[in-house]
Amino acid sequence: MDASFDRIDDAAPGGAAAGVPASPVVLSVPHAGRDYPLALRAALRLPAAALVVLEDRYVDLVAIAARGTQTMLVQRRARAWIDLNRGEGERDPKVDEGVRPQAQPAPSTKLRSGLGLVPRRAGAAGDLWSRRFSDAEVTARIAADHRPYHLALEQALAAARARFGIAVLLDVHSMPPVGDHARIVLGDRFGRSAAGRFVARLEAAAADAGFSTALNSPYAGGHILERHATPARGIHAIQIEIDRTLYLDHALDGPGPGLARTTALLRRMIAAVEDEARRASDWPDGIALAAE
């Protein structure tokens, strides 16, 4: 089976071998997929349009346009099929016949709300599926879609760390408008997934462009950060949530007039983090400072 994601990268300058990263920054876009397999559509109890609320609608267009030479992974398969930002164990017994509740850890808040590895609900629309999925079906999705994406992300971060002594993952998402909340939300799992100086550079880049930010509220980062961030080893990870009203049209359905400005903002933020990462060797304690 072909990979369900796109990997975009540039070889390092100077004639380096293919696959050698050109940047210490790695970009991930796990929730913007718009590929809805037939097996998924056949199991729906709601109109297919109800699934769109689960998408980080068209944030991939922003991230791809903002990318410079960074390695980037963009998931094509829809989040409704399998959620890459949930762990393999976050399986919901209400939609997944393969779950043995007695062997499950205490369910997370997301899982209880219907947003597990295979989402059960889509906002106010209610339950999505007309049937439960078999263990074989969910296991196949994990093998074909979830594990390959995480393996590719792990390899990209390891390659960046090997070449630059440090790697920084920026996990790009979008969020619905949340009242008077900041337009950009940064998540570092309350300081556990990245050195504070990277967050500070992102905050400053957004402020310089006229955008307000919040940290870890209401989104602190999920499984992708938890799995891949190891600051003590020089691998940092930060989640970036972008308010959809910044780049979508009035209906929040297609690209809008703010797309170019939002792309410029993300490009500025990526450049700021890359600059900080390339300065790593000049930090007072060198790479060891990555553990802060």
Phi and psi in degrees as GROMACS dihedral restraints (atoms count N, CA, C in turn):
[ dihedral_restraints ]
;  ai    aj    ak    al  type     phi  dphi    fc
    3     4     5     6     1   -66.6    20    10
    4     5     6     7     1   153.0    20    10
    6     7     8     9     1   -60.4    20    10
    7     8     9    10     1   144.2    20    10
    9    10    11    12     1   -91.9    20    10
   10    11    12    13     1    13.2    20    10
   12    13    14    15     1  -138.6    20    10
   13    14    15    16     1   160.5    20    10
   15    16    17    18     1  -102.6    20    10
   16    17    18    19     1   136.6    20    10
   18    19    20    21     1  -109.9    20    10
   19    20    21    22     1   124.5    20    10
   21    22    23    24     1  -120.8    20    10
   22    23    24    25     1   123.1    20    10
   24    25    26    27     1  -154.9    20    10
   25    26    27    28     1   166.0    20    10
   27    28    29    30     1  -122.5    20    10
   28    29    30    31     1   140.3    20    10
   30    31    32    33     1   -64.5    20    10
   31    32    33    34     1   149.4    20    10
   33    34    35    36     1   -62.5    20    10
   34    35    36    37     1   149.0    20    10
   36    37    38    39     1   -67.2    20    10
   37    38    39    40     1   166.4    20    10
   39    40    41    42     1    84.9    20    10
   40    41    42    43     1    21.3    20    10
   42    43    44    45     1    77.2    20    10
   43    44    45    46     1    20.0    20    10
   45    46    47    48     1   -65.5    20    10
   46    47    48    49     1   158.5    20    10
   48    49    50    51     1   -64.7    20    10
   49    50    51    52     1   153.8    20    10
   51    52    53    54     1   -58.5    20    10
   52    53    54    55     1   141.8    20    10
   54    55    56    57     1    92.4    20    10
   55    56    57    58     1   -11.2    20    10
   57    58    59    60     1   -78.7    20    10
   58    59    60    61     1   123.5    20    10
   60    61    62    63     1   -68.4    20    10
   61    62    63    64     1   147.5    20    10
   63    64    65    66     1   -94.4    20    10
   64    65    66    67     1    -6.9    20    10
   66    67    68    69     1  -145.4    20    10
   67    68    69    70     1   149.3    20    10
   69    70    71    72     1   -76.4    20    10
   70    71    72    73     1    -8.1    20    10
   72    73    74    75     1   -95.2    20    10
   73    74    75    76     1   135.7    20    10
   75    76    77    78     1  -120.1    20    10
   76    77    78    79     1   135.2    20    10
   78    79    80    81     1  -110.2    20    10
   79    80    81    82     1   140.5    20    10
   81    82    83    84     1  -131.8    20    10
   82    83    84    85     1   134.5    20    10
   84    85    86    87     1  -129.7    20    10
   85    86    87    88     1    88.9    20    10
   87    88    89    90     1   -91.4    20    10
   88    89    90    91     1   -12.7    20    10
   90    91    92    93     1  -119.5    20    10
   91    92    93    94     1    12.8    20    10
   93    94    95    96     1   -99.6    20    10
   94    95    96    97     1     6.7    20    10
   96    97    98    99     1   -62.0    20    10
   97    98    99   100     1   141.7    20    10
   99   100   101   102     1  -123.5    20    10
  100   101   102   103     1    16.7    20    10
  102   103   104   105     1   -92.0    20    10
  103   104   105   106     1   113.4    20    10
  105   106   107   108     1  -111.3    20    10
  106   107   108   109     1   100.6    20    10
  108   109   110   111     1   -60.1    20    10
  109   110   111   112     1   154.6    20    10
  111   112   113   114     1   -57.6    20    10
  112   113   114   115     1   -39.7    20    10
  114   115   116   117     1   -61.3    20    10
  115   116   117   118     1   -33.6    20    10
  117   118   119   120     1   -71.3    20    10
  118   119   120   121     1   -46.8    20    10
  120   121   122   123     1   -64.6    20    10
  121   122   123   124     1   -33.1    20    10
  123   124   125   126     1   -70.0    20    10
  124   125   126   127     1   -22.5    20    10
  126   127   128   129     1   -93.1    20    10
  127   128   129   130     1    -0.4    20    10
  129   130   131   132     1   -73.7    20    10
  130   131   132   133     1   143.9    20    10
  132   133   134   135     1  -105.9    20    10
  133   134   135   136     1    -3.5    20    10
  135   136   137   138     1  -119.9    20    10
  136   137   138   139     1   163.8    20    10
  138   139   140   141     1   -59.2    20    10
  139   140   141   142     1   146.9    20    10
  141   142   143   144     1   -58.2    20    10
  142   143   144   145     1   -27.9    20    10
  144   145   146   147     1   -61.5    20    10
  145   146   147   148     1   -21.5    20    10
  147   148   149   150     1   -67.0    20    10
  148   149   150   151     1   -21.0    20    10
  150   151   152   153     1   -76.4    20    10
  151   152   153   154     1   -18.5    20    10
  153   154   155   156     1   -60.6    20    10
  154   155   156   157     1   -29.6    20    10
  156   157   158   159     1   -62.6    20    10
  157   158   159   160     1   -21.7    20    10
  159   160   161   162     1   -80.3    20    10
  160   161   162   163     1   -17.2    20    10
  162   163   164   165     1   -76.4    20    10
  163   164   165   166     1   146.5    20    10
  165   166   167   168     1   -83.7    20    10
  166   167   168   169     1    80.3    20    10
  168   169   170   171     1   -53.7    20    10
  169   170   171   172     1   113.6    20    10
  171   172   173   174     1    58.1    20    10
  172   173   174   175     1    18.5    20    10
  174   175   176   177     1   -69.4    20    10
  175   176   177   178     1   -17.9    20    10
  177   178   179   180     1   -63.1    20    10
  178   179   180   181     1   -34.0    20    10
  180   181   182   183     1   -64.1    20    10
  181   182   183   184     1   -39.2    20    10
  183   184   185   186     1   -64.7    20    10
  184   185   186   187     1   -49.0    20    10
  186   187   188   189     1   -66.8    20    10
  187   188   189   190     1   -41.3    20    10
  189   190   191   192     1   -65.0    20    10
  190   191   192   193     1   -41.4    20    10
  192   193   194   195     1   -70.1    20    10
  193   194   195   196     1   -28.1    20    10
  195   196   197   198     1   -82.1    20    10
  196   197   198   199     1   -20.7    20    10
  198   199   200   201     1   -62.5    20    10
  199   200   201   202     1   142.1    20    10
  201   202   203   204     1  -101.7    20    10
  202   203   204   205     1   -99.8    20    10
  204   205   206   207     1  -111.2    20    10
  205   206   207   208     1    11.5    20    10
  207   208   209   210     1   -71.6    20    10
  208   209   210   211     1   145.1    20    10
  210   211   212   213     1   -66.3    20    10
  211   212   213   214     1   135.6    20    10
  213   214   215   216     1  -136.1    20    10
  214   215   216   217     1   137.8    20    10
  216   217   218   219     1  -113.9    20    10
  217   218   219   220     1   130.8    20    10
  219   220   221   222     1  -128.1    20    10
  220   221   222   223     1   116.0    20    10
  222   223   224   225     1   -74.2    20    10
  223   224   225   226     1   132.4    20    10
  225   226   227   228     1   -94.3    20    10
  226   227   228   229     1   -34.8    20    10
  228   229   230   231     1   -69.8    20    10
  229   230   231   232     1   141.3    20    10
  231   232   233   234     1   -67.0    20    10
  232   233   234   235     1   149.2    20    10
  234   235   236   237     1   -59.4    20    10
  235   236   237   238     1   -31.1    20    10
  237   238   239   240     1   -61.5    20    10
  238   239   240   241     1   -25.9    20    10
  240   241   242   243     1   -75.2    20    10
  241   242   243   244     1   -49.5    20    10
  243   244   245   246     1  -162.2    20    10
  244   245   246   247     1   139.8    20    10
  246   247   248   249     1   -99.5    20    10
  247   248   249   250     1   112.3    20    10
  249   250   251   252     1   -69.8    20    10
  250   251   252   253     1   -15.1    20    10
  252   253   254   255     1   -96.2    20    10
  253   254   255   256     1    20.5    20    10
  255   256   257   258     1  -123.5    20    10
  256   257   258   259     1   147.9    20    10
  258   259   260   261     1   -72.0    20    10
  259   260   261   262     1   159.0    20    10
  261   262   263   264     1   -59.9    20    10
  262   263   264   265     1   -25.6    20    10
  264   265   266   267     1   -83.7    20    10
  265   266   267   268     1    -5.8    20    10
  267   268   269   270     1   -87.4    20    10
  268   269   270   271     1    61.8    20    10
  270   271   272   273     1   -99.9    20    10
  271   272   273   274     1   133.6    20    10
  273   274   275   276     1   -94.9    20    10
  274   275   276   277     1   115.2    20    10
  276   277   278   279     1   -63.0    20    10
  277   278   279   280     1   -17.9    20    10
  279   280   281   282     1   -75.3    20    10
  280   281   282   283     1   -17.1    20    10
  282   283   284   285     1  -127.4    20    10
  283   284   285   286     1    -0.5    20    10
  285   286   287   288     1  -131.7    20    10
  286   287   288   289     1   109.2    20    10
  288   289   290   291     1   -69.7    20    10
  289   290   291   292     1   -14.8    20    10
  291   292   293   294     1   -84.5    20    10
  292   293   294   295     1    -1.1    20    10
  294   295   296   297     1   -82.6    20    10
  295   296   297   298     1   132.2    20    10
  297   298   299   300     1  -108.9    20    10
  298   299   300   301     1    97.9    20    10
  300   301   302   303     1   -52.8    20    10
  301   302   303   304     1   -35.0    20    10
  303   304   305   306     1   -67.3    20    10
  304   305   306   307     1   -20.9    20    10
  306   307   308   309     1   -97.1    20    10
  307   308   309   310     1    -2.8    20    10
  309   310   311   312     1   -86.3    20    10
  310   311   312   313     1   141.7    20    10
  312   313   314   315     1   -68.6    20    10
  313   314   315   316     1   173.0    20    10
  315   316   317   318     1   -56.4    20    10
  316   317   318   319     1   130.0    20    10
  318   319   320   321     1   -65.7    20    10
  319   320   321   322     1   143.2    20    10
  321   322   323   324     1   -72.2    20    10
  322   323   324   325     1   166.5    20    10
  324   325   326   327     1   -59.0    20    10
  325   326   327   328     1   -41.8    20    10
  327   328   329   330     1   -62.1    20    10
  328   329   330   331     1   -42.8    20    10
  330   331   332   333     1   -65.4    20    10
  331   332   333   334     1   -42.7    20    10
  333   334   335   336     1   -63.3    20    10
  334   335   336   337     1   -29.5    20    10
  336   337   338   339     1   -85.9    20    10
  337   338   339   340     1     1.0    20    10
  339   340   341   342     1    95.3    20    10
  340   341   342   343     1    12.8    20    10
  342   343   344   345     1  -115.7    20    10
  343   344   345   346     1    59.4    20    10
  345   346   347   348     1   -89.7    20    10
  346   347   348   349     1  -159.8    20    10
  348   349   350   351     1   -56.7    20    10
  349   350   351   352     1   -44.4    20    10
  351   352   353   354     1  -109.5    20    10
  352   353   354   355     1   108.3    20    10
  354   355   356   357     1   -58.6    20    10
  355   356   357   358     1   142.3    20    10
  357   358   359   360     1  -101.2    20    10
  358   359   360   361     1   -28.2    20    10
  360   361   362   363     1  -128.2    20    10
  361   362   363   364     1   159.8    20    10
  363   364   365   366     1  -134.3    20    10
  364   365   366   367     1    85.6    20    10
  366   367   368   369     1    59.1    20    10
  367   368   369   370     1  -140.7    20    10
  369   370   371   372     1   -74.3    20    10
  370   371   372   373     1    -8.3    20    10
  372   373   374   375     1   -68.8    20    10
  373   374   375   376     1   -21.6    20    10
  375   376   377   378     1    92.7    20    10
  376   377   378   379     1  -162.1    20    10
  378   379   380   381     1   -63.4    20    10
  379   380   381   382     1   141.1    20    10
  381   382   383   384     1   -90.0    20    10
  382   383   384   385     1   -35.0    20    10
  384   385   386   387     1  -108.4    20    10
  385   386   387   388     1   147.1    20    10
  387   388   389   390     1   -86.7    20    10
  388   389   390   391     1    -8.3    20    10
  390   391   392   393     1  -154.7    20    10
  391   392   393   394     1   167.8    20    10
  393   394   395   396     1   -85.1    20    10
  394   395   396   397     1   152.8    20    10
  396   397   398   399     1   -93.3    20    10
  397   398   399   400     1   144.3    20    10
  399   400   401   402     1   -73.3    20    10
  400   401   402   403     1   161.3    20    10
  402   403   404   405     1   -57.3    20    10
  403   404   405   406     1   -40.1    20    10
  405   406   407   408     1   -63.6    20    10
  406   407   408   409     1   -39.1    20    10
  408   409   410   411     1   -64.3    20    10
  409   410   411   412     1   -47.3    20    10
  411   412   413   414     1   -69.5    20    10
  412   413   414   415     1   -40.4    20    10
  414   415   416   417     1   -60.9    20    10
  415   416   417   418     1   -38.1    20    10
  417   418   419   420     1   -64.8    20    10
  418   419   420   421     1   -39.0    20    10
  420   421   422   423     1   -64.7    20    10
  421   422   423   424     1   -40.2    20    10
  423   424   425   426     1   -61.0    20    10
  424   425   426   427     1   -46.4    20    10
  426   427   428   429     1   -68.3    20    10
  427   428   429   430     1   -38.0    20    10
  429   430   431   432     1   -87.9    20    10
  430   431   432   433     1   -28.0    20    10
  432   433   434   435     1  -121.7    20    10
  433   434   435   436     1   -48.3    20    10
  435   436   437   438     1   -72.5    20    10
  436   437   438   439     1   -55.0    20    10
  438   439   440   441     1   -64.6    20    10
  439   440   441   442     1   -42.4    20    10
  441   442   443   444     1   -61.4    20    10
  442   443   444   445     1   -38.7    20    10
  444   445   446   447     1   -63.2    20    10
  445   446   447   448     1   -46.9    20    10
  447   448   449   450     1   -68.9    20    10
  448   449   450   451     1   -34.4    20    10
  450   451   452   453     1   -65.0    20    10
  451   452   453   454     1   -43.8    20    10
  453   454   455   456     1   -63.4    20    10
  454   455   456   457     1   -39.1    20    10
  456   457   458   459     1   -66.2    20    10
  457   458   459   460     1   -43.7    20    10
  459   460   461   462     1   -59.2    20    10
  460   461   462   463     1   -43.7    20    10
  462   463   464   465     1   -67.4    20    10
  463   464   465   466     1   -39.8    20    10
  465   466   467   468     1   -64.4    20    10
  466   467   468   469     1   -41.7    20    10
  468   469   470   471     1   -68.3    20    10
  469   470   471   472     1   -39.4    20    10
  471   472   473   474     1   -63.9    20    10
  472   473   474   475     1   -39.6    20    10
  474   475   476   477     1   -66.1    20    10
  475   476   477   478     1   -41.6    20    10
  477   478   479   480     1   -64.8    20    10
  478   479   480   481     1   -41.9    20    10
  480   481   482   483     1   -63.2    20    10
  481   482   483   484     1   -39.7    20    10
  483   484   485   486     1   -65.9    20    10
  484   485   486   487     1   -37.8    20    10
  486   487   488   489     1   -82.6    20    10
  487   488   489   490     1   -39.1    20    10
  489   490   491   492     1  -108.7    20    10
  490   491   492   493     1    -7.2    20    10
  492   493   494   495     1    81.2    20    10
  493   494   495   496     1    -2.0    20    10
  495   496   497   498     1  -161.6    20    10
  496   497   498   499     1   151.3    20    10
  498   499   500   501     1  -140.7    20    10
  499   500   501   502     1   144.3    20    10
  501   502   503   504     1  -131.0    20    10
  502   503   504   505     1   120.2    20    10
  504   505   506   507     1   -92.7    20    10
  505   506   507   508     1   127.8    20    10
  507   508   509   510     1  -110.7    20    10
  508   509   510   511     1   112.1    20    10
  510   511   512   513     1   -98.1    20    10
  511   512   513   514     1   109.4    20    10
  513   514   515   516     1   -97.1    20    10
  514   515   516   517     1   125.3    20    10
  516   517   518   519     1  -133.2    20    10
  517   518   519   520     1   173.5    20    10
  519   520   521   522     1  -132.7    20    10
  520   521   522   523     1   158.9    20    10
  522   523   524   525     1  -133.0    20    10
  523   524   525   526     1   153.4    20    10
  525   526   527   528     1   -68.7    20    10
  526   527   528   529     1   157.9    20    10
  528   529   530   531     1   -61.5    20    10
  529   530   531   532     1   137.2    20    10
  531   532   533   534     1  -124.9    20    10
  532   533   534   535     1    63.8    20    10
  534   535   536   537     1    62.9    20    10
  535   536   537   538     1  -129.3    20    10
  537   538   539   540     1   -87.5    20    10
  538   539   540   541     1    11.7    20    10
  540   541   542   543     1   -69.1    20    10
  541   542   543   544     1   162.7    20    10
  543   544   545   546     1   -57.4    20    10
  544   545   546   547     1   154.1    20    10
  546   547   548   549     1   -82.1    20    10
  547   548   549   550     1   -20.0    20    10
  549   550   551   552     1  -127.1    20    10
  550   551   552   553     1   128.1    20    10
  552   553   554   555     1  -116.6    20    10
  553   554   555   556     1   126.0    20    10
  555   556   557   558     1  -103.1    20    10
  556   557   558   559     1   138.1    20    10
  558   559   560   561     1  -124.5    20    10
  559   560   561   562     1   127.2    20    10
  561   562   563   564     1  -129.6    20    10
  562   563   564   565     1    25.3    20    10
  564   565   566   567     1    52.3    20    10
  565   566   567   568     1    45.8    20    10
  567   568   569   570     1    56.7    20    10
  568   569   570   571     1    46.1    20    10
  570   571   572   573     1    87.0    20    10
  571   572   573   574     1    -0.2    20    10
  573   574   575   576     1   -88.6    20    10
  574   575   576   577     1   -18.8    20    10
  576   577   578   579     1  -105.8    20    10
  577   578   579   580     1    -6.3    20    10
  579   580   581   582     1  -160.0    20    10
  580   581   582   583     1   151.3    20    10
  582   583   584   585     1   -64.5    20    10
  583   584   585   586     1   142.8    20    10
  585   586   587   588     1   -60.8    20    10
  586   587   588   589     1   -27.1    20    10
  588   589   590   591     1   -66.3    20    10
  589   590   591   592     1   -28.0    20    10
  591   592   593   594     1   -71.2    20    10
  592   593   594   595     1   -42.7    20    10
  594   595   596   597     1   -61.3    20    10
  595   596   597   598     1   -42.4    20    10
  597   598   599   600     1   -61.1    20    10
  598   599   600   601     1   -39.1    20    10
  600   601   602   603     1   -67.0    20    10
  601   602   603   604     1   -38.0    20    10
  603   604   605   606     1   -65.3    20    10
  604   605   606   607     1   -43.3    20    10
  606   607   608   609     1   -62.0    20    10
  607   608   609   610     1   -42.7    20    10
  609   610   611   612     1   -67.4    20    10
  610   611   612   613     1   -40.2    20    10
  612   613   614   615     1   -63.3    20    10
  613   614   615   616     1   -41.3    20    10
  615   616   617   618     1   -66.8    20    10
  616   617   618   619     1   -43.5    20    10
  618   619   620   621     1   -62.5    20    10
  619   620   621   622     1   -40.9    20    10
  621   622   623   624     1   -61.8    20    10
  622   623   624   625     1   -28.7    20    10
  624   625   626   627     1   -90.9    20    10
  625   626   627   628     1     1.0    20    10
  627   628   629   630     1    89.4    20    10
  628   629   630   631     1    21.8    20    10
  630   631   632   633     1  -114.1    20    10
  631   632   633   634     1   138.0    20    10
  633   634   635   636     1   -84.7    20    10
  634   635   636   637     1   149.7    20    10
  636   637   638   639     1  -129.3    20    10
  637   638   639   640     1   159.2    20    10
  639   640   641   642     1  -132.5    20    10
  640   641   642   643     1   156.4    20    10
  642   643   644   645     1  -118.7    20    10
  643   644   645   646     1   119.0    20    10
  645   646   647   648     1    66.8    20    10
  646   647   648   649     1    11.3    20    10
  648   649   650   651     1  -143.0    20    10
  649   650   651   652     1   118.0    20    10
  651   652   653   654     1   -93.1    20    10
  652   653   654   655     1     8.4    20    10
  654   655   656   657     1  -126.4    20    10
  655   656   657   658     1   119.8    20    10
  657   658   659   660     1  -104.1    20    10
  658   659   660   661     1    -3.4    20    10
  660   661   662   663     1   104.9    20    10
  661   662   663   664     1   146.5    20    10
  663   664   665   666     1  -116.5    20    10
  664   665   666   667     1  -144.0    20    10
  666   667   668   669     1   -60.1    20    10
  667   668   669   670     1   -36.3    20    10
  669   670   671   672     1   -60.7    20    10
  670   671   672   673     1   -45.2    20    10
  672   673   674   675     1   -67.8    20    10
  673   674   675   676     1   -43.9    20    10
  675   676   677   678     1   -60.7    20    10
  676   677   678   679     1   -38.9    20    10
  678   679   680   681     1   -78.0    20    10
  679   680   681   682     1   -39.3    20    10
  681   682   683   684     1  -102.3    20    10
  682   683   684   685     1   -19.9    20    10
  684   685   686   687     1   -80.8    20    10
  685   686   687   688     1   124.1    20    10
  687   688   689   690     1  -138.1    20    10
  688   689   690   691     1    76.8    20    10
  690   691   692   693     1   -55.4    20    10
  691   692   693   694     1   -32.9    20    10
  693   694   695   696     1   -63.7    20    10
  694   695   696   697     1   -21.7    20    10
  696   697   698   699     1  -103.5    20    10
  697   698   699   700     1     9.5    20    10
  699   700   701   702     1    84.0    20    10
  700   701   702   703     1    16.9    20    10
  702   703   704   705     1  -115.6    20    10
  703   704   705   706     1   111.1    20    10
  705   706   707   708     1  -108.5    20    10
  706   707   708   709     1   155.5    20    10
  708   709   710   711     1  -149.8    20    10
  709   710   711   712     1   135.8    20    10
  711   712   713   714     1  -135.9    20    10
  712   713   714   715     1   135.4    20    10
  714   715   716   717     1   -92.2    20    10
  715   716   717   718     1   136.0    20    10
  717   718   719   720     1  -117.6    20    10
  718   719   720   721     1   118.4    20    10
  720   721   722   723     1  -106.4    20    10
  721   722   723   724     1   126.6    20    10
  723   724   725   726     1  -113.1    20    10
  724   725   726   727     1   127.2    20    10
  726   727   728   729     1   -59.6    20    10
  727   728   729   730     1   125.1    20    10
  729   730   731   732     1   -64.1    20    10
  730   731   732   733     1   -25.0    20    10
  732   733   734   735     1   -66.7    20    10
  733   734   735   736     1   -15.7    20    10
  735   736   737   738     1   -71.9    20    10
  736   737   738   739     1   -29.1    20    10
  738   739   740   741     1  -131.6    20    10
  739   740   741   742     1    -8.0    20    10
  741   742   743   744     1   -99.7    20    10
  742   743   744   745     1   169.5    20    10
  744   745   746   747     1   -75.3    20    10
  745   746   747   748     1  -178.6    20    10
  747   748   749   750     1   -60.4    20    10
  748   749   750   751     1   -33.1    20    10
  750   751   752   753     1   -82.6    20    10
  751   752   753   754     1    -2.1    20    10
  753   754   755   756     1    57.3    20    10
  754   755   756   757     1    37.5    20    10
  756   757   758   759     1  -118.2    20    10
  757   758   759   760     1   -29.5    20    10
  759   760   761   762     1  -139.4    20    10
  760   761   762   763     1   170.1    20    10
  762   763   764   765     1   -55.8    20    10
  763   764   765   766     1   139.7    20    10
  765   766   767   768     1  -119.4    20    10
  766   767   768   769     1  -174.0    20    10
  768   769   770   771     1   -66.8    20    10
  769   770   771   772     1   -17.6    20    10
  771   772   773   774     1   -88.2    20    10
  772   773   774   775     1     4.1    20    10
  774   775   776   777     1   -59.1    20    10
  775   776   777   778     1   -45.7    20    10
  777   778   779   780     1   -64.9    20    10
  778   779   780   781     1   -42.7    20    10
  780   781   782   783     1   -65.8    20    10
  781   782   783   784     1   -39.2    20    10
  783   784   785   786     1   -68.6    20    10
  784   785   786   787     1   -38.8    20    10
  786   787   788   789     1   -60.6    20    10
  787   788   789   790     1   -43.9    20    10
  789   790   791   792     1   -62.2    20    10
  790   791   792   793     1   -38.4    20    10
  792   793   794   795     1   -61.9    20    10
  793   794   795   796     1   -50.1    20    10
  795   796   797   798     1   -63.9    20    10
  796   797   798   799     1   -38.1    20    10
  798   799   800   801     1   -60.2    20    10
  799   800   801   802     1   -41.9    20    10
  801   802   803   804     1   -63.5    20    10
  802   803   804   805     1   -40.7    20    10
  804   805   806   807     1   -67.2    20    10
  805   806   807   808     1   -42.5    20    10
  807   808   809   810     1   -60.8    20    10
  808   809   810   811     1   -45.3    20    10
  810   811   812   813     1   -61.8    20    10
  811   812   813   814     1   -37.8    20    10
  813   814   815   816     1   -64.9    20    10
  814   815   816   817     1   -43.9    20    10
  816   817   818   819     1   -67.3    20    10
  817   818   819   820     1   -39.9    20    10
  819   820   821   822     1   -63.0    20    10
  820   821   822   823     1   -41.6    20    10
  822   823   824   825     1   -59.4    20    10
  823   824   825   826     1   -43.9    20    10
  825   826   827   828     1   -65.4    20    10
  826   827   828   829     1   -40.0    20    10
  828   829   830   831     1   -65.7    20    10
  829   830   831   832     1   -39.6    20    10
  831   832   833   834     1   -70.1    20    10
  832   833   834   835     1   -19.0    20    10
  834   835   836   837     1   -84.1    20    10
  835   836   837   838     1    -0.4    20    10
  837   838   839   840     1   -54.6    20    10
  838   839   840   841     1   -38.9    20    10
  840   841   842   843     1   -67.9    20    10
  841   842   843   844     1   -15.4    20    10
  843   844   845   846     1   -95.0    20    10
  844   845   846   847     1    -3.0    20    10
  846   847   848   849     1   -63.2    20    10
  847   848   849   850     1   150.3    20    10
  849   850   851   852     1   -53.4    20    10
  850   851   852   853     1   -39.5    20    10
  852   853   854   855     1  -108.6    20    10
  853   854   855   856     1    21.3    20    10
  855   856   857   858     1    60.9    20    10
  856   857   858   859     1  -148.0    20    10
  858   859   860   861     1   -66.4    20    10
  859   860   861   862     1   -23.0    20    10
  861   862   863   864     1   -57.9    20    10
  862   863   864   865     1   -25.3    20    10
  864   865   866   867     1   -67.2    20    10
  865   866   867   868     1   -12.9    20    10
  867   868   869   870     1   -60.1    20    10
  868   869   870   871     1   -19.0    20    10
  870   871   872   873     1   -82.6    20    10
  871   872   873   874     1    -1.5    20    10
